């Protein structure tokens, strides 16, 4: 709520490259809109920091910003992707589940069949592949409470990416990217 109020005070949208952060911020906006008593409880703390939350700020994921402010044509014109051979140009895309669900709160693309990330990645020369675990969680949110399960979910996603013939997993979430990077490097080959 502090970050939402701070962005509002500056008159700026809050833009994040992390789907987990995006989802949490959108949920916070929803809770504050639906439960005014929660906002009332927090108003004193905000006021002590010289902030007021009005609820009129925007939370935007970097992908949406790129699509809306730049567009795929401009992305294709300005982004230089090194030439790829074989599998290197084939990618599976991982959105990050917190931006997709619940769709009625996040309002990010179509939660059951998103396309915006594929459009951006395709525009810069990669070929997005269909894969069985495309919309499944990578496990990162579980990594503190149940690291074994988080590792298993990551391994299943990586195996699914291999089965699809991908040379790369491209993530739309910095939090998820950290989780994929924590794994055994041989998992990613």
C-alpha positions in Angstrom: 0.0 0.0 0.0 2.9 2.3 0.7 4.3 1.8 -2.8 0.8 2.3 -4.3 0.4 5.5 -2.4 3.9 6.7 -3.3 3.2 6.2 -7.0 -0.1 8.0 -6.7 1.6 10.9 -4.9 4.1 11.2 -7.8 1.3 10.9 -10.3 3.0 7.9 -12.0 1.9 4.4 -12.8 3.7 1.7 -10.9 5.5 -0.4 -13.5 7.0 -3.8 -12.5 8.9 -6.5 -14.5 7.8 -9.1 -11.9 4.6 -10.9 -12.3 4.5 -11.8 -8.6 4.8 -8.2 -7.6 2.3 -7.2 -10.3 -0.2 -9.8 -8.9 0.4 -8.7 -5.3 -0.1 -5.0 -6.1 -3.2 -5.7 -8.1 -4.6 -7.8 -5.2 -3.8 -5.0 -2.7 -5.7 -2.5 -4.9 -8.6 -5.0 -5.0 -8.6 -5.5 -1.2 -8.5 -1.8 -0.5 -11.3 -1.2 -3.0 -13.5 -4.0 -1.6 -12.8 -3.5 2.1 -12.7 0.2 3.0 -12.1 -0.7 6.6 -8.7 -2.1 5.7 -7.8 1.1 4.0 -9.1 3.0 7.0 -6.8 0.9 9.3 -3.8 1.8 7.1 -4.5 5.4 6.6 -2.8 6.5 9.9 0.4 4.8 8.9 0.3 6.3 5.4 -0.5 9.8 6.8 2.5 9.6 9.2 4.6 9.1 6.0 3.0 12.0 4.2 1.0 9.7 2.0 -2.7 9.2 1.1 -4.0 6.3 -0.9 -6.9 7.3 -3.1 -7.1 4.2 -5.3 -6.7 5.9 -8.6 -3.2 4.8 -9.4 -2.2 2.2 -12.1 -0.2 -1.0 -11.7 1.3 -2.1 -15.0 3.4 -5.0 -15.9 6.4 -4.3 -18.2 5.0 -6.5 -20.9 1.8 -4.5 -21.1 3.8 -1.3 -21.1 5.9 -2.6 -24.0 2.8 -3.6 -26.0 0.9 -0.4 -25.3 3.7 2.2 -25.5 6.1 0.5 -27.9 4.2 -2.2 -29.9 5.5 -5.2 -31.7 6.5 -3.3 -34.9 8.7 -0.9 -33.0 10.1 -3.7 -30.9 11.1 -5.6 -34.1 12.7 -2.5 -35.4 14.8 -1.6 -32.4 15.6 -4.9 -30.6 18.6 -6.7 -32.0 18.4 -10.4 -31.3 21.6 -12.3 -32.1 21.1 -14.8 -34.9 19.9 -18.1 -33.6 20.4 -21.6 -35.1 18.4 -24.7 -34.4 17.0 -24.9 -30.9 18.4 -21.6 -29.7 15.6 -19.8 -31.6 12.9 -22.0 -30.1 11.6 -20.8 -26.8 8.9 -21.8 -24.4 7.4 -18.8 -22.5 6.7 -18.7 -18.8 4.3 -16.0 -17.8 4.3 -16.4 -14.0 1.0 -17.4 -12.5 0.4 -14.4 -10.2 -0.4 -12.0 -13.1 -2.8 -14.4 -14.8 -4.9 -15.4 -11.8 -7.4 -14.4 -10.7 -8.1 -12.6 -14.0 -11.0 -10.6 -12.6 -8.4 -8.9 -10.3 -5.3 -8.7 -12.4 -7.0 -8.0 -15.8 -3.8 -9.2 -17.5 -4.4 -10.8 -20.9 -6.6 -13.9 -21.0 -5.7 -16.1 -18.1 -6.5 -19.4 -19.9 -4.9 -18.5 -23.2 -2.6 -15.5 -22.9 -0.9 -14.2 -26.1 0.8 -10.9 -25.4 4.2 -12.4 -24.4 4.2 -14.6 -27.5 3.6 -11.5 -29.6 6.5 -9.6 -28.1 8.9 -12.5 -28.2 7.9 -13.4 -31.8 8.4 -9.8 -32.8 12.0 -9.9 -31.8 12.8 -13.1 -33.7 12.3 -15.9 -31.3 9.8 -18.7 -32.1 7.4 -19.3 -29.2 6.5 -23.0 -28.8 3.4 -24.6 -27.4 4.2 -26.7 -24.3 2.2 -28.8 -21.8 3.1 -26.8 -18.7 2.9 -23.3 -20.2 0.5 -21.9 -17.5 1.7 -24.0 -14.5 3.4 -22.4 -11.6 7.2 -22.7 -11.5 7.1 -23.3 -7.7 9.0 -20.1 -6.6 6.3 -19.0 -4.2 6.7 -22.3 -2.3 10.4 -22.2 -2.1 10.6 -21.0 1.5 7.8 -23.2 3.0 8.4 -26.3 0.9 11.7 -26.2 -1.1 11.4 -29.8 -2.2 8.1 -29.2 -3.8 9.3 -25.9 -5.4 12.3 -27.8 -6.9 10.0 -30.6 -8.2 7.7 -28.0 -9.9 10.7 -26.3 -11.5 12.0 -29.7 -12.7 8.7 -30.6 -14.2 8.5 -27.3 -16.1 12.0 -27.7 -17.4 11.3 -31.3 -18.6 8.2 -30.0 -20.3 10.2 -27.4 -22.1 12.7 -30.0 -23.3 9.8 -32.2 -24.5 8.5 -29.3 -26.5 11.9 -29.0 -28.3 12.8 -25.6 -26.7 16.3 -24.3 -26.6 15.3 -21.6 -24.1 12.9 -20.8 -21.3 12.0 -17.1 -21.5 10.3 -15.8 -18.4 8.0 -12.8 -18.0 8.7 -12.7 -14.3 11.9 -11.8 -12.5 10.9 -13.7 -9.4 10.3 -16.9 -11.5 13.6 -16.3 -13.4 15.5 -16.4 -10.1 13.9 -19.8 -9.4 14.8 -21.2 -12.7 18.4 -19.9 -12.2 18.6 -21.5 -8.8 18.4 -25.0 -10.3 21.1 -27.3 -11.4 22.6 -25.7 -14.6 22.4 -29.1 -16.3 18.6 -28.9 -16.0 18.6 -25.9 -18.4 20.8 -27.5 -21.1 
